[in-house]
């Protein structure tokens, strides 16, 4: 029997749902950023800063960061579980992945909400 450790004992359906929902959020965020860049061809710092100075954009960006973290974790957990069979190596690699995702998420939050 295979146990699922990505989400503490829930079924694979929740992993599937996390992947799909996070992918939709990331797609919407990407489309918005690309659309914004196309509408503002002479984009300068003040316009870009003004966009990210708005609370709704910070929340949207935070949602994208969290979605990217969740999407990356589920995807990389699946890949490491499928291809790294020795338990010690797999756990070590997954630990490094978790730490990297956590560091990038915290760093993104600091950049987004920092002074």
QUIKAJO-V40631 format. One record per residue. N is the residue number from 0. D_LAST is the distance of its C-alpha to the last C-alpha in whole Angstrom. Layout:
n:N d_last:D_LAST
n:N d_last:D_LAST
This chain:
n:0 d_last:49
n:1 d_last:46
n:2 d_last:43
n:3 d_last:40
n:4 d_last:37
n:5 d_last:34
n:6 d_last:34
n:7 d_last:36
n:8 d_last:39
n:9 d_last:39
n:10 d_last:41
n:11 d_last:40
n:12 d_last:39
n:13 d_last:36
n:14 d_last:35
n:15 d_last:37
n:16 d_last:35
n:17 d_last:31
n:18 d_last:32
n:19 d_last:33
n:20 d_last:30
n:21 d_last:28
n:22 d_last:29
n:23 d_last:30
n:24 d_last:26
n:25 d_last:25
n:26 d_last:28
n:27 d_last:27
n:28 d_last:23
n:29 d_last:25
n:30 d_last:27
n:31 d_last:24
n:32 d_last:22
n:33 d_last:26
n:34 d_last:27
n:35 d_last:24
n:36 d_last:24
n:37 d_last:28
n:38 d_last:28
n:39 d_last:25
n:40 d_last:27
n:41 d_last:26
n:42 d_last:22
n:43 d_last:20
n:44 d_last:16
n:45 d_last:16
n:46 d_last:18
n:47 d_last:16
n:48 d_last:12
n:49 d_last:14
n:50 d_last:16
n:51 d_last:12
n:52 d_last:11
n:53 d_last:14
n:54 d_last:14
n:55 d_last:17
n:56 d_last:16
n:57 d_last:13
n:58 d_last:16
n:59 d_last:18
n:60 d_last:16
n:61 d_last:16
n:62 d_last:19
n:63 d_last:20
n:64 d_last:18
n:65 d_last:20
n:66 d_last:23
n:67 d_last:23
n:68 d_last:23
n:69 d_last:26
n:70 d_last:28
n:71 d_last:28
n:72 d_last:29
n:73 d_last:32
n:74 d_last:33
n:75 d_last:32
n:76 d_last:34
n:77 d_last:37
n:78 d_last:37
n:79 d_last:37
n:80 d_last:40
n:81 d_last:42
n:82 d_last:42
n:83 d_last:42
n:84 d_last:45
n:85 d_last:45
n:86 d_last:43
n:87 d_last:41
n:88 d_last:40
n:89 d_last:38
n:90 d_last:37
n:91 d_last:35
n:92 d_last:34
n:93 d_last:33
n:94 d_last:31
n:95 d_last:29
n:96 d_last:28
n:97 d_last:27
n:98 d_last:25
n:99 d_last:23
n:100 d_last:23
n:101 d_last:21
n:102 d_last:19
n:103 d_last:18
n:104 d_last:17
n:105 d_last:15
n:106 d_last:13
n:107 d_last:13
n:108 d_last:11
n:109 d_last:8
n:110 d_last:8
n:111 d_last:9
n:112 d_last:7
n:113 d_last:4
n:114 d_last:0
